[in-house]
């Protein structure tokens, strides 16, 4: 081979072209996991060869980096996985790194440790990639437009910005997904980051991990920089605390930065205060900006407070601006008012625009009132518009009337039109009829189309019938398609009721091991019910470190003031109402 290539130059393109990328994508779809993985990082720029050549060495450089360099990389990995943008300020990384070091490594740092660590990480590997490279963000090229103020005056960070290698970013999301960053990370974010999106994303990440104190202060920082979501969240908190003036001030700031929904809340506050003219002016401003979702939100709140006429006026305003879904809401309001004919007319108008939900909802209410014939007539109208959920509803009516064959015909019709829930329902009917094989065949068909709830239901039924092995087999089949957290938790509850607490814990632990961290919360609750509070707290901390989103009740009960970054309970602290920029941080952050 060497002799054949001697004296010859073989040009290698810098990047794969569209045709070559399509060929690679086909190989990836055929089962080549290595190419599939590389495409997730290199599809946009086509530099697939460089990615494949550099990935192993990038990982090797991370694993064998000096302690200081490794700390910088882990701070960068955590920043990216928690929502900070591509361009990481050097000052942020330098300040974030210390708590990633052991005490021994920290004591050995020299005055120039950061400079040496950045230089180490800038050295490229195969494919011209560096673990952490200095970069220069391209200036935005947008048409002139009025600035909303958010991030508009953010100066470039002192010391420049760095970008983490894509492969290491992806590795960090997997390898560090369950870790909560240390205190130096959150402190550096608060003091060194200036883009409102970065600050707001980190505030949410802190809240998800029950790091409530840092979430509070980072959200204030994001609001200081004009982030509309942060301003809106803080306004709602002020309103809940009874501080209407503070809420109005924050809502006005959010509106000034472009969030028209904040004008709706302002209008509501003005109306509560008796200033109807100002409320009307604000709502007209929302309408002039064409934000029909905000108008609908306000209308639904009006209806909940008993102002049905005001709700209808706002919904018609939204309909006139082109929001056809509000016809569904209007139909429901007419029905509540006793105007059945008007409600059905509006429901058919909504269906003409593709919104058959109103007809289905009316059918449900007719059935609950005992008028099954009228419910069936409305569902058939919805089915005539192509609504397969309506066919499933008709099948339930047929089943309730004892017409199993008619129910199955309707469900098969819906399944043929692509409704996988119809397959789930068919599987249940087959199970009830004693056709276990037919039920499992239909359940697997549903799973093959992305709907595993049939396998889940069958597993629960098998467990209830005492067939634990059959239930486990179905769960393993479901696991081949998607996460089976719901089934495992149902089964765990059944086992706990039967007195098998060890079996219940085993099932919930399986769900956690498969990646569903919320299962840890259920396991913590099981431990707490058995009197093992220490075990419950340990598991709840693990769930919080992962950022589990359904842990609020358990975590708030155990630690009402939140957790520190290291997982220790946060001492009592008082949230600040409002403060000038730079005065929101926990003690010691200024």
Secondary structure, 3 states (H helix, E strand, C coil): CHHHHCCCCCCCCCCCCHHHHHHHHHHHHCCCHHHHHHHHHHCCCCCHHHHHHHHHHHHHHHHCCCHHHHHHHHHHHHHHHCCCCCCEEHHHHHHHHHHHCCHHHHHCCCCCHHHHHHHHHHCCECCCECCEEEECCCCCCCCCCCCCCCCCCCCCCCCCEEEECHHHHHHHHHHCCCCCCCHHHHHHHHHHCCCHHHHHHHHHHHHHCCCHHHHHHHHHHHHHCCCHHHHHHHHHHHHHCCCHHHHHHHHHHHHHCCCCHHHHHHHHHHHHCCCHHHHHHHHHHHHHCCCHHHHHHHHHHHHHCCCHHHHHHHHHHHHHCCCCCHHHHHHHHHHHCCCHHHHHHHHHHHHHCCCCHHHHHHHHHHHHCCCHHHHHHHHHHHHHCCCHHHHHHHHHHHHHCCCHHHHHHHHHHHHHCCCHHHHHHHHHHHHHCCCHHHHHHHHHHHHHCCCCHHHHHHHHHHHHCCCHHHHHHHHHHHHCCCCCHHHHHHHHHHHHHCCCHHHHHHHHHHHHHCCCCHHHHHHHHHHHHCCCHHHHHHHHHHHHHHCCCCCHHHHHHHCCCCECCCCCECCCCCCCCCCCCCCCCCCCCC
